[in-house]
């Protein structure tokens, strides 16, 4: 089934994700409902971490989906769509950092967040939030981030990137799971320090199973973890 995006633009919002989640509780929104803002004053990422945003220099948006195959591949599908959106405008190497960031060698370009609403064991919907640094000329010195303007040549309008993302996500949303898995693994940064249930460890990411498992090559050998319990702490620098 094709995904049709329906955009709703706001000049300023505290958070596109919070707004969409609250809206979806008030009424049954169509799949593909998308909220985006020129300026987001209280954006957040994974585990509630704040998202640095300056007016008109970031592409910040959230959208609602009801995936028939569940949510296990949504992060990968969104990350792949982000990668394909940014790559044509970027002159630096891009890679995905487990579990939900897009990076260049200069720093983090984009992040994403998937939040699902369940009724018992039934998935009601999922809200996916995206933040992409586009035009920022600089960032606070303690923030390891980069903008597309620093590592490439962004288009003149944020809507160009939004349209490219919508097209890319629509393709990956309907792609077979094995194709999503293969493409995601190809674009992931494999070596680095990971936070695991066993503590921080230098490891190499071996495999990701969309059913919810991650394989790491650790000093103790190949180890299988629940994917949701693992985070890469920082990318590997040879």
C-alpha positions in Angstrom: 0.0 0.0 0.0 1.4 3.4 -1.0 2.2 5.9 1.6 0.8 9.4 1.0 2.4 12.2 3.1 0.2 15.1 4.2 2.3 18.0 5.4 1.3 20.5 8.2 3.7 23.4 8.6 4.3 25.5 11.7 6.5 28.5 12.1 7.4 27.5 15.7 6.7 24.4 17.8 8.2 23.2 21.0 8.6 19.7 19.4 7.1 18.3 16.2 7.2 14.8 17.9 5.3 15.9 21.0 2.8 17.8 18.9 2.1 14.9 16.6 1.8 12.4 19.5 -0.7 14.6 21.3 -2.7 15.2 18.0 -2.8 11.5 17.3 -4.4 10.9 20.7 -7.2 13.3 20.0 -8.3 11.9 16.6 -7.5 9.1 14.2 -4.9 10.7 11.9 -4.3 9.3 8.4 -1.1 7.4 7.9 1.5 9.8 6.4 0.4 12.8 8.5 3.5 14.9 8.8 4.2 17.9 11.0 7.3 20.1 10.4 8.4 23.4 11.8 10.8 26.2 10.8 12.0 26.3 14.4 11.8 23.7 17.2 12.4 25.1 20.7 12.3 21.9 22.8 13.1 19.0 20.4 14.3 15.8 21.9 16.0 12.6 20.8 16.6 9.1 22.2 16.3 8.9 26.0 15.0 12.5 26.0 18.3 14.0 25.0 17.8 17.6 23.8 18.1 18.5 20.1 20.0 21.6 19.3 18.1 23.7 16.7 18.4 27.2 15.3 15.6 29.0 13.4 15.4 28.0 9.8 18.7 26.1 9.7 17.4 22.6 10.6 14.9 20.3 9.0 12.8 19.1 11.9 9.7 17.0 11.3 7.6 14.0 12.6 5.2 11.7 10.8 2.8 8.9 11.6 2.8 5.4 10.2 0.9 2.2 10.8 3.2 -0.5 9.5 1.6 -3.8 8.7 4.9 -5.7 9.5 5.4 -4.1 13.0 8.0 -1.6 14.0 11.2 -3.7 14.1 12.5 -2.2 10.8 11.2 1.4 11.1 14.5 2.8 12.5 16.4 1.1 9.6 14.0 2.3 7.0 14.1 5.8 8.3 17.9 5.8 8.6 18.2 4.6 5.0 15.8 7.3 3.7 17.9 9.9 5.6 21.1 8.6 4.1 19.7 8.7 0.6 18.3 12.2 1.1 21.6 13.7 2.3 24.1 11.8 0.1 23.5 13.7 -3.2 24.3 17.0 -1.4 27.3 15.8 0.6 31.0 15.7 -0.4 32.1 13.8 2.8 31.7 10.1 3.7 28.4 9.3 5.3 27.7 6.5 7.7 24.9 5.3 10.0 25.8 5.0 13.7 23.9 2.4 15.7 21.1 2.8 16.4 19.7 6.0 15.0 22.2 8.6 13.8 23.6 9.8 10.5 27.2 11.0 10.7 30.0 12.5 8.7 33.6 12.5 9.8 33.0 16.1 11.2 30.1 15.0 13.4 26.4 14.1 13.7 24.3 15.4 10.8 20.9 13.9 11.7 19.1 11.8 14.3 15.8 10.0 14.4 13.4 8.7 17.0 10.6 6.1 16.7 7.9 6.1 19.4 5.0 3.6 19.2 1.6 3.6 20.8 0.2 0.2 21.7 -3.2 -1.0 22.9 -2.3 -4.3 24.6 -0.4 -6.2 21.9 -1.9 -4.2 19.0 0.1 -1.5 17.5 -2.0 1.7 17.1 0.6 3.7 15.3 4.2 4.9 15.4 5.4 8.5 15.3 8.9 9.0 13.7 10.8 12.2 14.5 13.7 13.5 12.4 16.1 16.3 12.9 18.6 17.2 10.2 21.3 19.9 10.4 21.2 21.8 7.2 22.5 25.4 7.1 24.3 25.9 10.5 27.7 27.6 10.0 28.9 26.5 13.4 27.9 24.6 16.6 28.7 24.9 20.3 32.3 23.6 20.9 31.1 20.8 23.2 28.6 19.5 20.6 30.0 17.0 18.1 27.7 17.9 15.3 27.9 19.0 11.7 25.6 20.6 9.1 25.1 19.8 5.5 26.4 23.2 4.7 29.7 22.3 6.4 30.2 19.0 4.6 28.5 19.7 1.2 26.2 21.9 -0.7 22.6 21.9 0.6 19.7 23.0 -1.6 18.3 26.5 -1.2 15.0 25.4 0.4 14.3 22.9 3.2 11.3 21.6 1.3 13.6 20.1 -1.3 15.2 17.8 1.3 11.8 17.1 2.8 10.4 16.0 -0.6 13.5 13.8 -1.2 13.0 12.2 2.2 9.4 11.4 1.5 10.2 9.7 -1.7 13.1 7.7 -0.2 11.1 6.6 2.9 8.2 5.5 0.7 10.5 3.2 -1.2 12.1 1.7 1.9 8.7 1.4 3.8 7.5 -1.1 1.2 10.8 -2.8 0.6 11.2 -6.5 1.5 12.8 -6.9 5.0 15.9 -8.7 3.6 16.6 -5.8 1.4 16.3 -3.3 4.3 18.6 -5.5 6.4 21.3 -5.7 3.8 21.3 -2.0 2.9 21.3 -1.0 6.6 24.2 -3.2 7.4 26.2 -1.9 4.4 25.8 1.7 5.6 26.4 1.1 9.4 29.7 2.1 11.0 30.9 -1.3 12.3 33.8 -0.5 14.7 33.7 1.5 17.8 32.9 1.5 21.5 29.4 0.1 22.3 27.4 0.4 25.5 26.0 -3.1 26.2 24.3 -4.9 29.1 27.8 -6.1 30.0 29.1 -2.5 30.1 31.2 -0.5 27.5 33.2 -2.6 25.1 35.3 -2.1 22.0 33.6 -4.2 19.4 32.8 -4.7 15.7 29.1 -4.9 14.7 28.7 -8.2 12.9 25.0 -8.5 12.2 21.6 -7.0 12.8 18.5 -9.2 12.9 15.3 -7.2 12.3 13.6 -9.6 14.8 15.4 -7.5 17.4 19.0 -8.9 17.9 22.5 -7.5 17.3 25.7 -9.5 17.0 29.0 -7.9 18.2 32.5 -9.2 17.9 33.9 -8.5 21.3 37.2 -9.5 23.0 35.2 -12.5 24.4 34.1 -13.5 20.9 30.8 -13.1 19.0 28.1 -12.0 21.4 24.3 -11.7 20.8 22.4 -8.8 22.4 19.0 -7.4 22.4 19.3 -4.7 19.8 17.4 -2.1 21.9 19.9 -2.6 24.7 23.0 -1.6 22.7 24.2 1.8 21.7 27.4 2.9 19.9 29.0 5.5 22.1 31.1 7.1 19.4 32.3 6.3 15.9 35.6 4.5 15.3 38.5 6.7 14.1 41.3 4.6 12.5 
